[in-house]
Amino acid sequence: MVEQQAEQAKTTGQADPTLHTALLQFIFPFSIKAGVDQELAARLQEDGFTRFFLDNKELESIYYGEGYCVSHEKMERSYLPFAAHVLFPREKDHDSFRRFSRVNDLPCRLEMPFQSANFRILSTDVFLCPFELGFLTLRVAIEEENLPFSTALEFADRFRTLEDVSYKDELTFIHCRKKTFARVEDFVFKHLVSVLEPFLDPAETDGAYFETLPFFVDERMLVQAFYGVNLPEGQDEIDVKLLYRASQVDGLDLEGRPYISASDPDYIKQYARDHGYSRWAPDTYYMTNEQTFCCVSRAKPEIATQLVNQMYGEYYYGLLLNIFHKIVLLKLANLHSRLRINHDYDEIENLIFLINKFSAKFYFLELITQSQGREIFYQLRKVYGNDALFDEVKMTLNDLFQYQDKFQAKRRDTLLMVLTVFTVVSGIYGMNQVIEDLKGNIDWSVMLDYSPFEYLALFLTFSGIAVSLFLTLREAWITLKSRRKKRHYAKD
């Protein structure tokens, strides 16, 4: 609470512009329990979700609100074939992003500490992805005329927080169809997509004291937003402070005034340069950080509509792909950190397979065909730090390969030594002592008159045979189990 008050202490000191358009997408990444993706897909379709395919052009305009349309043909052309194959799969391709969407058109109201805002849940997306990951997207339109910019940011900040982590969260409520929800988490998982929660994998949060949902800091959803700005009279360009606030989701302070979480003008300008994309300045800017991706524009309505369509289309998929890369890389790094090098030999082999699968099928330097989309995609990749994470994972792969080579060489040497010792001892000593008695029809009564050394020779003979059979069967079982696990991971 004290930290939040300190962060919110600085007010903006400028006129708060209004918005003619405020469209937001709240994205929740989640981990799916192993082996339940087919069941989840069936449950989603029973719950009214439709499988999304590019060749179904009837879906181009039904999920995004009145006046907006996402061209499936343009989306496919925006990505190189190997990326489009992952993002827009055909029906039987499970090693890809499988999207299920549902129209909600649900009017609601968000009650905040100092004001309230009417909004509409336009539609919901659920993506089932490789590596037992998924995404839930809530598509929201704020339905207020002359909406203050700070109110839109406060709405985004309150709505993205799934669990109450601050004083303002505790005073925030969602009213929908005569029901009231004290937490966004209850509204999402008990009202909008109640089918999803039983399939979430809680294992990703094992060991956490307060976190109850995977892959999150402070239990917050990611925000993708379009803000259509009406600039105050006499102002002819978007102030850099507005861009900073949009990126940081700086809405209202504890007294209900617009605030900004930084005071140094040079820092704010540098942040905007590092996290912004200003190709279409001074009319339109794109801002990125790890929690938000937004477009702030003063463009005319017809241009604004095209920008929204891009945010719903190719930029939306570009954001999801970057988030997917970030989470999978973190997941692989987490798996490596949990390995017990001297014990988890099968897990080491599986991790090597998963890293190779990710780098071969999903992580490419070139994915986008158009220059502006490519530049925004690279900006997102830079903000998420995916290239550095990928380099770290590749170093991990090299280390695992070296360890595996040493381990396998050591195991082969040990196996060869054991077989050699038993072969020499049981063959030269054991077989020479009792070989004549083991020919043809064995007379077991003869063995009753054996000397101690002959009993030792007999024991060495049969133990050598037993050890050889055991080691052979053990290696065959390990090979068979490894192949089964590889087939399992290849299907995921």
N, C-alpha and C positions, 0 to 999 in steps of 0.2 A: 504494500500500500504506500509506504514512504517513497519507494523508488518510483512508483507510478506518478505520485504527486510531484516529485522532482522533475520527471520527464515532461509533465504537462504544465510546468510552471510558466513557460514562455508563451505569450499570446502572439498572434501573427502581426498585429499592428497595421493591418491593411483591410480594405473593403472586401467583404466576402461575396464573390460572384454567385450567380444563380446558374442552375443547369436546366437545359431544355430536355436532356436525355440522360438517364442514369441506368445503365444495364450492367448487371454483374453476374459472374459465374463463380460459384463457390465450389472448390475442388477438394475432395477428401480422399487421399490415398489410404488403402487398407490392405491388410494381409489376409489371404484366404486360407482356410484349413486345407491341408493336403488331401487331394483326391475328391474334393466335393464340388469342383467347378461345373461339372456336368449337371449335378443336381441343382446347383444354384441357378444355372442358365434356365433349366426347366421351370423352377419356381418363379423366376422373374417373368417369364412368358405367361405363366398362369396368373400372375399379378397385374397383367396389362401392359407389360413392356414388349416392344417390338424389336426384333433383330434388325440392326441397321446395315444396309448394303448400298453401295454407291449406285448400282444399276437400278435401284428403286427410286426414281426421280420424284415420286409422290411425296417423299420425305423431305424435299428440299426446303419447304416453307412452313411445315406444321409445328416445328419445335421452338421457333425463335421469336414468336410474337408477330403482331400485325405489321406488315410492311417490310419484313426482313426475309431474305432468301439466301441460302447457301448453295452455290452451284457445285454439284458433285463432280462435274467434269473439270472445273477449275481446280477443285481440291486435289483431284488425282494428278492433274498436270503440274501441280505445284511441287510434287515430290518425285524424286528419281524412282525408277521401277522397284528397286530392292526395298526402299523405304515404304512405297505405296503398298507393296505386298504385305508388309507388317501392319500398317495402319488401317488398310481397307481390304481385309481378307475376303476370300470366298468362303462359302458355308462350311466346308470340311477342314479348313485350315485352322487348327487349334493353337499353333505356335505363333500367335499374333494378337492384335488388339480386337477383341470381340465386343462390339458395342450393342447395348440394349437401351432403348429410349422410350419414354412415355410422356404424353402431353398431360399436364396437370391443370393449367389455367385456374389456379387456386388463389382467390383474393384473401389477403391477410393484412394484419397491422402489427407493426413492431412498436411497442411502448418502451421508450427510453427515459432516463431520469429527467430530462428537461423538455422533451417533446415526443411526438409519435410520428410515424410515417406509414402510409398505406403502400403496400407492395403486392406483387403478384408472382407466384411461383409459375413460371411459364412451362417448364418441362424438367425432366430428370433424366440423366444418363448414368448408366452403370457399365463400366468397361471391365472385362475379365482379361487379364494379361498373363504372359509367361512369368515364370519364377514365382507363381502363387501370389501375384499382386493384382490389385484392382483399383479402380477410381470411381468415385461417386461424384457427379456434378449436379448442382442445383442451379438452374437458370432463373434469374430474378430480375424483375423490372420494378423500379420504385415509381409509384404512380402519384406524384405530387407536382402541381404546377409551381413554377418559379422556386424550385427546390434549392435551398442554400447549399453551396458546395460543402461546407463543414458538416451539415446534417447528413449528406450522402456518405461522407467519409465516416462519420460516427455510426451510421447504419451498418456500413461494411465492417467496421471494427467490432461492433456488438454481435452482428449476425455470424461472423466467422468464428467466434469463440464458442466452441461446443459445450464446454463446462465453465461454470462460474469461477473465475480466477481473480476478480477484482470487485470493488464496491459497486461500480456501475453495472457490472454483469448481474449482480444480485438484484438490482432494481430494474432489470430488463425482462420484458414478457412478450410472448408472441400470442396474438389472438387470431384464431382461425376456426370458422364454422362453429361458433359458440363454445369453443374449447380454448383454454388458456394454458400455455406451456411456460414454465419458469426457466427452463434451460433449452438452448437450441438443440442440444443432443437429444432430448426427449421428443422435440418436434420432428427432427429428422428421422430418428430410428424407431420411433413408436407411432408416427403418424404418416410421414411421407413414404418411407421405404422400410416398413416393418419386417419385410421378408429378409433383409440383409443381415441383421445383427447375429442370428444364430450361426452364420457362416464365417464370421470374423475370427481370426486366429489370435487368441490372447497371448500366445507364446512369445511374440515379438516384444512384449513389455515385461517379461519375467525379470525380476530383480529391481524393477522401478518402485519407488516409494509412493509417488503420487500420480504418475502417468497411468492412464487406463486405456488409451487408444494408441495404436502403433504409429511410428514415424512422425511424431509431432512434438513441437515445443509449445508449451502452454495450451495444448489441446485446441489449436487453431487450424481452420481450413485455409487453403490458399485462395487468393482473390484475383480473378481476372475481370477487368472492368473497362467500360467505356463511359467517359464523362463528356457530354456535349455542353460546352461552357458559353454562357452569355456574359461577355465582359462588361464591367461597369462603364458608364459613359466617360469618355475621355481617356480610356485605357485601350491601347491598340495592340497589345501583345500579352501573352500568358506569362504571368510573373513566375520566376524560378522557384519562389517559395511555394506556389501552388503545386508545381511539379514534385517538389520534395515531399509535401504533405500527402499528395496522392500516392506516392511510392511507399511512404511510411504509414499510411492510413491514420494520419493525425486529424482527428475530428474536433471534439469539444473537450474542454478541461472540466474539472470538478465543479466549476461555477457556471458551466454552460456557455463559455466563450470559445471562439475558434482558437486553436493553439497549434504550435509547431514545436517539434521535439529537438530543435537546434537553434542556436542564436548567432553563430558566427557566419556572416554572409559569405566569406570565402569558402568555408566548409560546405555550405549549401550549394554554391556554384560548382565546386569540385565534385560533389556527390552527384549533381545533375549531369555533369559531363561523363562521369564514370558509369552511371546507371541509366543514362538516357540514350534515346535514338532520335536525332533531330533532323532527319533527312527532309522532312516537310515543314520545318519551322518557317515562319513563326506561327503557322496555323495549327499544326498537329505535332504532338510529341508522344513518344512511347517511353514509359518508365518501367524498370525491372528491378526486382530484388528477390530474395529467396522466398518471400511470402506473397508478393504481389506482382502482377503484370497488368499495366493499365495504359489506356490511350486517353489523352486529354486533348480535346480539339475544339476550336472555335469555328470549324468548317460549316458551310451552309448545309441545310438538311439533306439535299440530294447526295452531297459528298459524304456527309456523316453516315448515311445509310450504307454506302459502300464500305466505309471503315468498319461499321458494326458487322457487316457480313463477313469481312475478313477476320475479325476477332472471333466470330462464331465458327469460322471455317478453318482455313489453313493455319492461322496463328494459334488457334485453340489446340489443334493436333500437335503443332510444334512445341507448345508449352507442355502438353502431356508427355511427349516423347522425352523432353529434357528432364521432367520430374521422374519418369520411369528410369532413365539412365542413372540419375542421382541415387534413387532408392536402391536399385539393383547393385550399384557399385558399393553403397554403404552396407548392403546385406552381405555381399561377398567378403568385404573387409571384416564384418562382424563374425562371419563363419570362420574366417582365418584366425581371428583373435581367440576364438573359443576352442581351437584345436589343441588336443594334447598330443604333441608331436610323436611321442614314444608309444602311443597307444592307438590313436584314431587313424589307422592306416587306410581303412575303407573311406572315411570321411575326407582324407587328403585326396584320394583318387577322385571322389565325387566333386570336390571343390575344383580340381584341375579341369574336370569335364565341364562344369558350369561356367568357369571363366572363359574357356575356349568357345563354348556355345554362345555366350554373350558377345564376345568380341567378333565372332564370325557372322552372327545373324542380326545383331541389333545395334552395334556401335560403329558408325561410319563417319568419316570426316566430312564427306559431301553427301547431303541428303536433299537439299532444296534446289529447285531449278531456277527460280526467279531471284534477282539480285536483292530486292528489298526484303523478301522473306528470308533469304539466306543470312543477311546481315542481322535481322532481328533474332533469328535462331542462334547465331553465334553469340549475340549479346546475352541471350538467356543461358547458353552453355557456359559463358565466361562467369556470369553471376553465380551460377550453381557450382562452379569449380569442377565441372565434370572431367575436363582434360587432365587435371592434376590427380583426381581420384582414379581415373583410368590408368595413368602412368603408375600409380602406386599398386593397383591391382595387377598390372602386367609384371611389375617387380616381384610381387607375391607369387605369381605364376612361375617365374624363373626360379625363385627360391624353392618352391614346391617341387619343380622338376628336378632340381639338383638333389634335394633331399630324397625324393622318390628313387632316383638313380642309385644313390648311395645305399638306401635301404634295400632295394631289390638286389643290388650286387652283394650286399652283406647276407641277405637271406639265401641267395643262390650259393654263396660260399659255404654258409652253414649247412645247407642241405647237402651240398656235394661232400663236405667233410663227414657228415653223419653217414651218408650212404657209403662213402669210401671205407670208413672205419668198420662198419658192419659187414661190408663186402669182404674186406681183407680178413677180419677176425673170424667171421662166421664161415667164410669160404675156405680159407687156408687152414684154419684150426678146426672149426666146427665140422665142416663137411668131410674133411679128411678123416676125422675120428669115427663118424657114425654113418657115412654115406653108404657103406655096403649094406647096413641094416635097413635103409630106407628105399632100397630098390624093390621093384616088383610088388608082390603081396607082402606087406609088412607083418612081421611076427613081433607083436608088441611085448610078448612075454620075455623076449631076449633082453629087453631094456631093464628088466628086474635085476639082472646081474651086472649092470654097468658100474664102473668105478666112478668116483666123484668127478674126475676129469671128463669122463664120457658124458655124464649128466650135464656138466657145464657146456660141453660141445653141442649137445642136443638142444639145450636152452638157447645158445647163441644162434644156432641154425634157424630155429623157428622164430626167435625174436627178430632176426635180420629180415626174414620174409615178412613178418607182421609190420615192422617199421617201414619197409619199402612200400607195402600196400597202403599203409596209413598215410604216408607222405604223398603218394600218388593221388589217392582219393581226396586228400585235403587240398592239394593244388587244383584239382578238377572242380571241387566245390567252390573255392575262392573265385576261380575264373567264371563259373556259371553265375554266381551271385553278383559279380561285377557286371556281367553283361545284362542281367535283369535290371539292376539299378540304372544302368545307362539307358536302357529302353524306357524305364519309368521317367527319368529326367528328360529324355527326348520328347516324351508326350506332353510334359507340363509346359 
